[in-house]
């Protein structure tokens, strides 16, 4: 009998092609559509209903069964609760990182095993390479789509059960394969983010869950220049929606004084307050199970779309690290992840504090 692999199908072209490629390779493929959000689940902002229809249509063309499973309770408990706690504390979390570790590669994996699968697959642009007994997470071949940043909290146990069928392909090739196979979603626009946020106004969404505590906005010298609506509603590096204007360069959020409930804003994209040569991070997670060697040269990124920068881990402990960069990094943001690499291999990362 062929090995059974359960593919997480989101309704998008990437996961559909992942399922198609595995089917062509002779695996016993089953599609699984995950519903992770129920609150305010309307077509206005959340595309779950259409995504399920798209996944079902693609599965029909591929010739595989599709099951829908509801992980909304697990998502709310393991991901969304942490999301709100982080924002309330003045940080800017990345729920996609936690969702991958807790839902897509934990709850999903457990469910797939119950369906008789030996492994799971997703449409992520990343690769898993086995070297001896160790499983390494590597960047996707398409540098513009590489998603290893979001997968850096995966463990050896998880990686040993994961397949990334499109990790060695570029996006244009994936769309070409989908079009040639007549998949109905071959030209579907890529997802813009987290389902429960969707295209809705972000502040309006947060306002439903977080208490507003207005306070002063001050510049780098301590001069009051305006009022904020609550520190949770701003992030480091933010330019739009601060509410500070006037002549000269644009204003950016540069910091938060939680004790004084004060937002710090500065003028100019390259203001010194926005540049950091080092950072401390906690809640570390390492792909190999061991922290990187202190003093070794690596590269790191402090947000998904930021370019890698050479760095050295100056302190490495069980719960955290300190990182020194070769050149200052812009808008290093508490709550986001610093992810370390050794060439193409993702070593893991930690939450910036």
BAGUTOR-36970 format. One record per residue (C-alpha): residue in three letters; z, y, x; residue number from 1. Coordinates in steps of 0.001 Angstrom, whole numbers, plus 500000, padded with zeros to 6 digits. Each point is the difference from the previous one (the first is absolute). Example, Ala and Ser with C-alpha at 12.3 -4.5 7.8 and 13.67 -1.06 7.14 Angstrom:
<dovos>
Ala,507800,495500,512300,1
Ser,499340,503440,501370,2
</dovos>
This chain:
<dovos>
Unk,500000,500000,500000,1
Unk,499242,503543,501138,2
Unk,502845,502225,501100,3
Unk,501140,502314,497214,4
Unk,500225,503700,500803,5
Unk,501187,502499,497398,6
Unk,498373,503420,500338,7
Unk,501676,503177,498803,8
Unk,497254,501629,497928,9
Unk,500561,503656,499107,10
Unk,496708,500589,498238,11
Unk,498595,501778,503036,12
Unk,497050,499016,502154,13
Unk,502033,499051,503101,14
Unk,502139,497291,498384,15
Unk,497020,498733,498002,16
Unk,497930,499499,503151,17
Unk,502997,498345,501676,18
Unk,500040,497450,497171,19
Unk,496209,499600,500153,20
Unk,499982,499296,503750,21
Unk,502752,497383,499714,22
Unk,498178,498328,497108,23
Unk,496834,499829,502118,24
Unk,501985,498396,502822,25
Unk,500944,497144,497686,26
Unk,503625,500818,499216,27
Unk,501552,499345,496591,28
Unk,500406,503672,499050,29
Unk,502181,501350,497199,30
Unk,500202,503721,499205,31
Unk,503305,501667,499171,32
Unk,500233,503445,498416,33
Unk,503379,501694,500496,34
Unk,501409,502458,497472,35
Unk,502689,502015,501796,36
Unk,500691,502882,497609,37
Unk,500778,500257,496287,38
Unk,501683,503376,499490,39
Unk,497541,502588,498721,40
Unk,497174,497514,500518,41
Unk,497219,501913,498277,42
Unk,496310,500259,500712,43
Unk,500395,503723,500712,44
Unk,501578,499429,503405,45
Unk,500249,496256,500628,46
Unk,496890,497819,500037,47
Unk,501723,496604,499636,48
Unk,498116,498950,496879,49
Unk,496590,500833,501448,50
Unk,500923,498463,503350,51
Unk,500874,496703,498292,52
Unk,496665,500013,498165,53
Unk,498186,500707,503288,54
Unk,501874,497206,501784,55
Unk,499211,497565,497176,56
Unk,496315,500955,500020,57
Unk,499795,499511,503786,58
Unk,501835,496670,499801,59
Unk,497517,498818,497361,60
Unk,497025,500778,502250,61
Unk,501684,498363,503009,62
Unk,500841,496943,497892,63
Unk,503779,499911,500386,64
Unk,502975,500103,497646,65
Unk,502058,503186,499730,66
Unk,503674,500157,499055,67
Unk,501898,503183,499168,68
Unk,503657,500197,501009,69
Unk,502580,502717,499320,70
Unk,502147,501101,502943,71
Unk,501103,503289,498378,72
Unk,503704,499073,500039,73
Unk,499914,499031,503684,74
Unk,498024,503135,500839,75
Unk,502446,502294,498248,76
Unk,502990,498355,501647,77
Unk,498688,499542,503546,78
Unk,497512,502858,500422,79
Unk,500338,502760,497412,80
Unk,503805,500246,500212,81
Unk,499728,500514,503764,82
Unk,497166,502503,499443,83
Unk,502262,502165,497818,84
Unk,503011,499701,502320,85
Unk,497939,501188,502948,86
Unk,498592,503008,498163,87
Unk,503451,500953,498701,88
Unk,501244,499919,503602,89
Unk,497270,502462,501041,90
Unk,497744,497472,501710,91
Unk,496381,499059,499237,92
Unk,499736,496218,499596,93
Unk,496894,497854,500227,94
Unk,500257,497515,497099,95
Unk,496794,498207,501026,96
Unk,501781,498667,503107,97
Unk,502927,498642,497985,98
Unk,497731,498667,497243,99
Unk,498080,497909,502523,100
Unk,503153,498521,501516,101
Unk,501881,499419,496737,102
Unk,497354,499363,497329,103
Unk,496526,499180,501326,104
Unk,501214,497745,502794,105
Unk,503261,498747,498483,106
Unk,499974,499756,496189,107
Unk,496246,499369,500025,108
Unk,500289,497422,502786,109
Unk,502809,498149,498199,110
Unk,497962,499913,496788,111
Unk,496881,498799,501818,112
Unk,501906,497089,501546,113
Unk,501097,498976,496494,114
Unk,496310,499896,499100,115
Unk,499422,497492,502771,116
Unk,498636,502410,502618,117
Unk,500587,499532,503711,118
Unk,499022,503597,500772,119
Unk,499282,503333,498319,120
Unk,497277,502553,500672,121
Unk,499550,503707,499314,122
Unk,497291,502594,500506,123
Unk,501847,501865,502747,124
Unk,498100,501246,503041,125
Unk,502123,498229,502606,126
Unk,499865,496784,502018,127
Unk,502417,497196,500889,128
Unk,499563,498348,503398,129
Unk,501976,496949,501030,130
Unk,501070,499764,503634,131
Unk,501928,496821,500556,132
Unk,502805,499906,497445,133
Unk,499842,503784,499487,134
Unk,498022,501740,497280,135
Unk,498818,503487,500934,136
Unk,498978,502731,497587,137
Unk,496925,501868,501272,138
Unk,498162,503066,498807,139
Unk,497029,499539,497707,140
Unk,496571,500200,501636,141
Unk,499143,503063,497881,142
Unk,502101,502692,501693,143
Unk,499525,502358,497043,144
Unk,501467,497437,497580,145
Unk,502570,498215,502204,146
Unk,503134,499282,497915,147
Unk,502266,498409,502604,148
Unk,502272,503067,499714,149
Unk,500970,498924,496467,150
Unk,500533,496380,501064,151
Unk,502284,500577,502984,152
Unk,503101,498571,498270,153
Unk,498499,496545,499524,154
Unk,501831,497124,501663,155
Unk,498814,496936,501889,156
Unk,500685,497875,496921,157
Unk,497838,502281,497851,158
Unk,497157,500361,502509,159
Unk,499793,496235,500412,160
Unk,499085,499770,496304,161
Unk,497544,502925,499826,162
Unk,496215,500285,500269,163
Unk,498138,503319,500209,164
Unk,496360,498962,499351,165
Unk,498494,503497,500396,166
Unk,502126,501091,502958,167
Unk,497132,499520,502434,168
Unk,497451,501862,497858,169
Unk,499223,503657,499361,170
Unk,500114,501560,496551,171
Unk,496236,500483,499643,172
Unk,499469,496291,500724,173
Unk,502598,499067,497378,174
Unk,498226,502092,497368,175
Unk,496647,498487,501025,176
Unk,501358,496461,499589,177
Unk,501395,500941,496567,178
Unk,496704,501537,498866,179
Unk,497937,497025,501188,180
Unk,502360,497640,498145,181
Unk,499641,502163,496864,182
Unk,503726,500630,499757,183
Unk,500450,502496,497134,184
Unk,502442,502133,502042,185
Unk,497822,500289,503122,186
Unk,499786,503799,499676,187
Unk,503497,500584,498600,188
Unk,501839,502936,501543,189
Unk,502860,499075,502329,190
Unk,503526,500275,498617,191
Unk,501613,503354,500744,192
Unk,503557,498770,500300,193
Unk,503001,498594,498205,194
Unk,499387,498995,496398,195
Unk,503094,501622,498526,196
Unk,499043,503339,501546,197
Unk,496230,499808,499623,198
Unk,498313,503359,499571,199
Unk,502927,501573,498159,200
Unk,501663,503205,501307,201
Unk,502485,498673,502541,202
Unk,502742,502570,499395,203
Unk,499817,499394,496270,204
Unk,500471,496295,500621,205
Unk,502998,500443,502331,206
Unk,501560,502490,497600,207
Unk,500449,497168,497482,208
Unk,502324,498145,502386,209
Unk,501562,502531,502393,210
Unk,502382,502900,499350,211
Unk,498669,503421,500984,212
Unk,502318,501969,502281,213
Unk,498325,503374,500777,214
Unk,500923,501838,503175,215
Unk,498768,502439,502626,216
Unk,496914,499736,502193,217
Unk,500570,501456,503470,218
Unk,497749,500575,502987,219
Unk,500727,498812,503525,220
Unk,502183,503059,500673,221
Unk,502155,499382,496942,222
Unk,498524,502745,497832,223
Unk,499752,499208,496274,224
Unk,496372,500029,498890,225
Unk,500101,498308,496612,226
Unk,501527,497307,497773,227
Unk,499298,496293,499812,228
Unk,500311,497796,496909,229
Unk,501839,497153,501748,230
Unk,499722,498542,503500,231
Unk,498855,496627,498647,232
Unk,496749,501591,498819,233
Unk,498777,500995,503470,234
Unk,498895,498157,503128,235
Unk,499691,500986,503652,236
Unk,496571,501473,500723,237
Unk,499376,500955,496366,238
Unk,497893,503137,499568,239
Unk,499099,500232,496337,240
Unk,502520,500704,497273,241
Unk,502756,501466,502167,242
Unk,500034,503295,498134,243
Unk,500000,502220,503090,244
Unk,497080,502360,500572,245
Unk,499140,503239,501714,246
Unk,497899,501111,502914,247
Unk,499311,497882,503069,248
Unk,499662,496284,500537,249
Unk,500794,497379,497363,250
Unk,503584,498857,499497,251
Unk,501083,496394,500622,252
Unk,503187,498076,499249,253
Unk,501673,499385,503363,254
Unk,503416,498677,499081,255
Unk,502796,499467,497507,256
Unk,503662,500944,500349,257
Unk,501497,497586,497492,258
Unk,503570,501269,500438,259
Unk,498958,503591,499216,260
Unk,497301,498957,497505,261
Unk,497540,502127,501988,262
Unk,496294,499481,500596,263
Unk,498630,501181,503359,264
Unk,496427,501333,500021,265
Unk,497932,501352,502889,266
Unk,496659,501747,500368,267
Unk,497131,498283,501783,268
Unk,498850,496391,500220,269
Unk,501077,499682,503631,270
Unk,503367,501764,499773,271
Unk,502477,498501,502518,272
Unk,502331,498931,497173,273
Unk,497271,497669,498755,274
Unk,499512,498287,503362,275
Unk,502280,497191,501219,276
Unk,499916,498237,503377,277
Unk,502461,497303,499008,278
Unk,501537,498328,497002,279
Unk,502707,497582,498965,280
Unk,499363,497267,497460,281
Unk,502090,497376,498242,282
Unk,499579,496854,497894,283
Unk,497631,498540,502594,284
Unk,497813,496974,499332,285
Unk,498025,498160,502682,286
Unk,497073,497645,499476,287
Unk,501094,497612,502757,288
Unk,503651,500182,498996,289
Unk,500922,501814,503244,290
Unk,500079,503734,500731,291
Unk,497546,501413,502566,292
Unk,501192,500352,503578,293
Unk,501707,503303,500725,294
Unk,497974,502135,502395,295
Unk,496656,498315,499392,296
Unk,496976,502121,499088,297
Unk,498667,499475,496501,298
Unk,498188,502055,497390,299
Unk,501337,501039,496607,300
Unk,499120,501846,496845,301
Unk,502506,501835,497831,302
Unk,497879,499985,496832,303
Unk,497040,497983,498765,304
Unk,497202,502504,500581,305
Unk,501343,501318,503289,306
Unk,498379,498964,503270,307
Unk,501920,497736,502372,308
Unk,501851,501698,502828,309
Unk,501274,498512,503295,310
Unk,503771,499574,499950,311
Unk,502959,498310,501605,312
Unk,502883,498347,498186,313
Unk,503006,501551,501719,314
Unk,502628,498087,498063,315
Unk,499662,496728,498154,316
Unk,502819,498512,497963,317
Unk,500274,497514,497168,318
Unk,500009,502717,497358,319
Unk,497924,502757,501537,320
Unk,497946,501583,502757,321
Unk,499406,503308,501727,322
Unk,496431,500915,500882,323
Unk,498727,502580,502510,324
Unk,496393,501159,499596,325
Unk,497581,501009,502738,326
Unk,498997,502997,497888,327
Unk,501781,501706,497077,328
Unk,499381,498538,496546,329
Unk,499335,502155,496948,330
Unk,502274,499877,496930,331
Unk,502074,496949,500867,332
Unk,501518,499187,496623,333
Unk,503327,498267,499260,334
Unk,499432,497048,497697,335
Unk,496529,499227,501326,336
Unk,499458,497149,502459,337
Unk,499342,500163,503706,338
Unk,497819,496970,500760,339
Unk,499514,498741,503556,340
Unk,496933,498311,501480,341
Unk,499098,498183,503198,342
Unk,496257,500464,500012,343
Unk,498712,498493,496769,344
Unk,503225,498102,499329,345
Unk,502501,501532,497596,346
Unk,503517,499448,501340,347
Unk,501913,501236,496956,348
Unk,501820,503213,499292,349
Unk,502964,501829,498550,350
Unk,500868,502728,497500,351
Unk,500130,503501,501511,352
Unk,503370,501685,499554,353
</dovos>
